[in-house]
Amino acid sequence: MAISLKNKIVFITGASSGMGYACAEHFAKKGAKLIIAARRFDRLVQLAQTLELNYNTHVLPLALDVSNHNAVSQAIESLENEWKNIDILINNAGISLSSDKLQDTAIEKWDAMIKTNVNGLLYVTKAILPTMLVKNSGHIINIGSLTAHYVFAGSNIYAATKHAVKAITQALRVDLLGTNIRVSQIDPGATETEFSFIRWGDENKAKAFYKKMKALEAADIAQAIIFCATRNRKINIDSLIINNIDMAGTYHAHAGKENHSTIFD
Ligand SMILES: NC(=O)c1ccc[n+]([C@@H]2O[C@H](COP(=O)([O-])OP(=O)(O)OC[C@H]3O[C@@H](n4cnc5c(N)ncnc54)[C@H](OP(=O)(O)O)[C@@H]3O)[C@@H](O)[C@H]2O)c1
């Protein structure tokens, strides 16, 4: 039987856009109380107001750069009592800043991807885990990627960060064995969000990319996350790879043709 999310406290990173935003909507609809975090605070404030109005729940917007360790510890330490008892953490904040060859990508871009996708996920997890351990329950849901499983031309550093996320998810599961804390990973394929605009800084290029296939929508991923979070407590969904119908791994089909190409071709 599915478990209820009513009044559960859900902490979502990267909630100002895309999958994080969609998760906020889906969890609010189920009656969960939300802490929504990202750097663009104005967007969070607006989202919090909309969700509180539409779903009669409590939503706390939190300005947070997950790649800043001190900021993460301070933000979580200074949560008021009402918000401290986090039940579900969705580690969703993440970026890609390039699809160029590794040797052609600026070191600053490598660093930003690693600091956000790996360090950021670790900092938030480390700050929230102690409360989960004390009450011996909780669920950590990490957002990986297809590139946690397959690399393809131009995916280099980003794929490395998502391979790291997969290793962290698996290792944390092992480290938490014997507790009732669950750890899951959702690995989406191409999903139409602001992600590719951030990657290339070119809106037309981003739109054209998603047009090449039946791209997933952020809501498709949010629904899968709700599924994981609502399974009976003895069930741990270890990982879900979610691709669109036109793709197998990172190869996509051209209608009626047999010479499939990789995602960026
Ligand atoms: N879209 C895809 O095709 C795709 C496929 C596979 C996996 N993913 C993964 O899915 C997750 C969500 O991406 P999305 O597609 O929803 O992209 P998106 O629309 O660009 O959203 C990314 C979110 O991450 C936040 N973020 C980025 N850097 C941050 C930082 N340093 N501190 C706090 N928040 C930060 C952004 O908020 P602020 O800018 O306001 O901070 C934004 O809310 C990411 O982990 C991404 O790697 C995406």
Ligand as a Chemical Component Dictionary entry (heavy atoms), coordinates in Angstrom:
data_LIG
# 
_chem_comp.id                   LIG 
_chem_comp.type                 NON-POLYMER 
_chem_comp.pdbx_formal_charge   0 
_chem_comp.three_letter_code    LIG 
# 
loop_
_chem_comp_atom.comp_id 
_chem_comp_atom.atom_id 
_chem_comp_atom.alt_atom_id 
_chem_comp_atom.type_symbol 
_chem_comp_atom.charge 
_chem_comp_atom.model_Cartn_x 
_chem_comp_atom.model_Cartn_y 
_chem_comp_atom.model_Cartn_z 
_chem_comp_atom.pdbx_ordinal 
LIG N1  N1  N 0  17.103 18.187 -18.043 1  
LIG C1  C1  C 0  17.729 17.057 -18.367 2  
LIG O1  O1  O 0  17.742 16.644 -19.549 3  
LIG C2  C2  C 0  18.409 16.233 -17.307 4  
LIG C3  C3  C 0  18.731 14.915 -17.622 5  
LIG C4  C4  C 0  19.339 14.121 -16.655 6  
LIG C5  C5  C 0  19.582 14.638 -15.402 7  
LIG N2  N2  N 1  19.272 15.934 -15.111 8  
LIG C6  C6  C 0  19.531 16.404 -13.738 9  
LIG O2  O2  O 0  18.306 16.797 -13.172 10 
LIG C7  C7  C 0  18.520 17.763 -12.136 11 
LIG C8  C8  C 0  17.566 18.935 -12.332 12 
LIG O3  O3  O 0  17.854 19.576 -13.561 13 
LIG P1  P1  P 0  16.725 20.279 -14.444 14 
LIG O4  O4  O 0  16.671 19.562 -15.730 15 
LIG O5  O5  O -1 15.495 20.473 -13.681 16 
LIG O6  O6  O 0  17.484 21.667 -14.740 17 
LIG P2  P2  P 0  17.114 23.194 -14.448 18 
LIG O7  O7  O 0  15.742 23.507 -14.924 19 
LIG O8  O8  O 0  18.251 23.988 -14.979 20 
LIG O9  O9  O 0  17.116 23.256 -12.840 21 
LIG C9  C9  C 0  18.307 23.148 -12.106 22 
LIG C10 C10 C 0  18.047 23.628 -10.691 23 
LIG O10 O10 O 0  19.261 23.490 -9.938  24 
LIG C11 C11 C 0  19.467 24.699 -9.222  25 
LIG N3  N3  N 0  20.879 24.903 -8.957  26 
LIG C12 C12 C 0  21.908 24.935 -9.859  27 
LIG N4  N4  N 0  23.056 25.213 -9.226  28 
LIG C13 C13 C 0  22.749 25.363 -7.899  29 
LIG C14 C14 C 0  23.501 25.674 -6.748  30 
LIG N5  N5  N 0  24.833 25.884 -6.798  31 
LIG N6  N6  N 0  22.860 25.757 -5.548  32 
LIG C15 C15 C 0  21.530 25.537 -5.478  33 
LIG N7  N7  N 0  20.768 25.244 -6.533  34 
LIG C16 C16 C 0  21.366 25.160 -7.733  35 
LIG C17 C17 C 0  18.868 25.785 -10.096 36 
LIG O11 O11 O 0  18.467 26.900 -9.290  37 
LIG P3  P3  P 0  19.221 28.292 -9.150  38 
LIG O12 O12 O 0  19.882 28.586 -10.458 39 
LIG O13 O13 O 0  18.120 29.237 -8.796  40 
LIG O14 O14 O 0  20.191 28.091 -8.035  41 
LIG C18 C18 C 0  17.632 25.077 -10.615 42 
LIG O15 O15 O 0  16.567 25.210 -9.697  43 
LIG C19 C19 C 0  20.003 18.126 -12.225 44 
LIG O16 O16 O 0  20.701 17.402 -11.235 45 
LIG C20 C20 C 0  20.418 17.624 -13.606 46 
LIG O17 O17 O 0  21.779 17.293 -13.651 47 
LIG C21 C21 C 0  18.696 16.741 -16.039 48 
# 
loop_
_chem_comp_bond.comp_id 
_chem_comp_bond.atom_id_1 
_chem_comp_bond.atom_id_2 
_chem_comp_bond.value_order 
_chem_comp_bond.pdbx_ordinal 
LIG N1  C1  SING 1  
LIG C1  O1  DOUB 2  
LIG C1  C2  SING 3  
LIG C2  C3  SING 4  
LIG C2  C21 DOUB 5  
LIG C3  C4  DOUB 6  
LIG C4  C5  SING 7  
LIG C5  N2  DOUB 8  
LIG N2  C6  SING 9  
LIG N2  C21 SING 10 
LIG C6  O2  SING 11 
LIG C6  C20 SING 12 
LIG O2  C7  SING 13 
LIG C7  C8  SING 14 
LIG C7  C19 SING 15 
LIG C8  O3  SING 16 
LIG O3  P1  SING 17 
LIG P1  O4  DOUB 18 
LIG P1  O5  SING 19 
LIG P1  O6  SING 20 
LIG O6  P2  SING 21 
LIG P2  O7  DOUB 22 
LIG P2  O8  SING 23 
LIG P2  O9  SING 24 
LIG O9  C9  SING 25 
LIG C9  C10 SING 26 
LIG C10 O10 SING 27 
LIG C10 C18 SING 28 
LIG O10 C11 SING 29 
LIG C11 N3  SING 30 
LIG C11 C17 SING 31 
LIG N3  C12 SING 32 
LIG N3  C16 SING 33 
LIG C12 N4  DOUB 34 
LIG N4  C13 SING 35 
LIG C13 C14 SING 36 
LIG C13 C16 DOUB 37 
LIG C14 N5  SING 38 
LIG C14 N6  DOUB 39 
LIG N6  C15 SING 40 
LIG C15 N7  DOUB 41 
LIG N7  C16 SING 42 
LIG C17 O11 SING 43 
LIG C17 C18 SING 44 
LIG O11 P3  SING 45 
LIG P3  O12 DOUB 46 
LIG P3  O13 SING 47 
LIG P3  O14 SING 48 
LIG C18 O15 SING 49 
LIG C19 O16 SING 50 
LIG C19 C20 SING 51 
LIG C20 O17 SING 52 
# 
